[in-house]
């Protein structure tokens, strides 16, 4: 192995070692976006993010990050049973979509985190 290959591999390893921590940071950004997107109080209009009445649903979102090989996944998820009803609506209620808005709200910060210099 040449000196150049060793140096390049060393730099690649440094980057790979920093990715799991950045994935955790992005999952926390997603969690912050949940609070930003679902900031309205009371009843929400159809096709708007759900309003906050008790805060139970909004507080049920938990950030997580998973790293496997070269894949790093940041997510926020909720086990609240009525989240799917809010997102997609029901036969008696129009949807209150919010998942895509949460991702959109976090996107620029996520790009910024992964664009930081790797030291």
C-alpha positions as CSV (number, residue, x, y, z in Angstrom):
1,X,0.0,0.0,0.0
2,X,1.4,3.4,-1.0
3,X,1.7,6.4,1.3
4,X,-1.1,8.2,-0.5
5,X,-3.5,5.3,-0.1
6,X,-2.7,5.2,3.6
7,X,-3.3,8.9,4.1
8,X,-6.6,8.8,2.1
9,X,-7.8,5.8,4.0
10,X,-7.0,7.5,7.3
11,X,-9.1,10.5,6.3
12,X,-12.0,8.3,5.2
13,X,-11.9,6.5,8.5
14,X,-12.0,9.9,10.4
15,X,-15.1,10.9,8.4
16,X,-16.8,7.5,9.0
17,X,-16.1,7.8,12.7
18,X,-17.9,11.2,12.9
19,X,-21.0,10.1,11.0
20,X,-22.8,8.3,13.9
21,X,-22.5,11.4,16.1
22,X,-23.9,13.6,13.3
23,X,-26.8,11.2,12.8
24,X,-27.7,11.7,16.5
25,X,-27.5,15.5,16.1
26,X,-29.8,15.3,13.1
27,X,-32.3,13.2,15.0
28,X,-32.3,15.9,17.7
29,X,-32.9,18.5,15.0
30,X,-35.9,16.4,13.9
31,X,-37.2,16.4,17.4
32,X,-36.9,20.2,17.6
33,X,-38.8,20.4,14.3
34,X,-41.7,18.5,15.8
35,X,-42.1,21.3,18.3
36,X,-41.7,24.0,15.7
37,X,-44.2,22.4,13.3
38,X,-46.8,21.6,15.9
39,X,-46.6,24.9,17.8
40,X,-50.2,26.0,17.3
41,X,-52.6,25.7,20.2
42,X,-56.1,24.3,20.3
43,X,-58.0,22.9,17.3
44,X,-56.3,22.9,13.9
45,X,-57.8,23.4,10.5
46,X,-57.9,20.6,8.0
47,X,-54.6,20.2,6.2
48,X,-52.7,22.1,8.8
49,X,-50.4,20.4,11.4
50,X,-52.2,19.2,14.5
51,X,-52.9,21.8,17.2
52,X,-51.6,21.2,20.7
53,X,-54.3,20.6,23.3
54,X,-52.6,18.5,25.9
55,X,-49.2,18.1,24.4
56,X,-49.3,14.3,24.7
57,X,-48.9,13.6,21.0
58,X,-46.2,16.2,20.4
59,X,-44.3,15.0,23.5
60,X,-44.5,11.4,22.4
61,X,-41.9,11.9,19.6
62,X,-38.6,10.3,20.4
63,X,-35.4,10.9,18.4
64,X,-33.2,8.0,17.4
65,X,-30.2,7.3,15.2
66,X,-29.1,4.0,13.7
67,X,-25.8,3.3,12.1
68,X,-25.1,0.2,10.1
69,X,-22.0,0.1,7.9
70,X,-22.2,3.1,5.6
71,X,-25.8,3.8,6.4
72,X,-26.8,6.3,9.0
73,X,-30.5,6.9,9.7
74,X,-31.8,9.7,11.8
75,X,-35.5,9.6,12.8
76,X,-38.1,10.7,15.2
77,X,-41.0,8.5,15.9
78,X,-44.1,8.4,18.0
79,X,-46.0,5.4,19.4
80,X,-49.1,7.4,20.0
81,X,-52.0,5.4,18.5
82,X,-53.8,8.4,16.9
83,X,-50.8,9.8,15.0
84,X,-51.8,7.9,11.8
85,X,-55.3,9.3,12.1
86,X,-54.0,12.8,12.3
87,X,-51.6,12.4,9.4
88,X,-54.0,10.6,7.0
89,X,-57.4,11.6,8.3
90,X,-60.4,9.4,8.8
91,X,-63.9,9.0,7.3
92,X,-65.0,11.8,9.7
93,X,-61.9,14.0,9.9
94,X,-59.8,15.6,7.3
95,X,-56.0,14.9,7.6
96,X,-53.7,17.1,9.6
97,X,-50.4,16.3,7.7
98,X,-47.3,17.0,9.6
99,X,-44.6,14.3,9.0
100,X,-43.4,15.8,5.7
101,X,-43.4,19.3,7.2
102,X,-41.3,18.1,10.1
103,X,-38.7,16.6,7.6
104,X,-38.8,19.8,5.5
105,X,-38.3,22.0,8.6
106,X,-35.3,20.0,9.6
107,X,-33.7,19.6,6.2
108,X,-31.5,22.7,6.0
109,X,-30.1,22.1,9.5
110,X,-29.4,18.5,8.7
111,X,-27.6,19.5,5.5
112,X,-25.6,22.1,7.6
113,X,-24.6,19.4,10.1
114,X,-23.3,17.0,7.5
115,X,-21.6,19.9,5.7
116,X,-19.5,20.9,8.7
117,X,-15.8,20.3,8.3
118,X,-14.7,16.8,9.3
119,X,-11.8,17.1,11.7
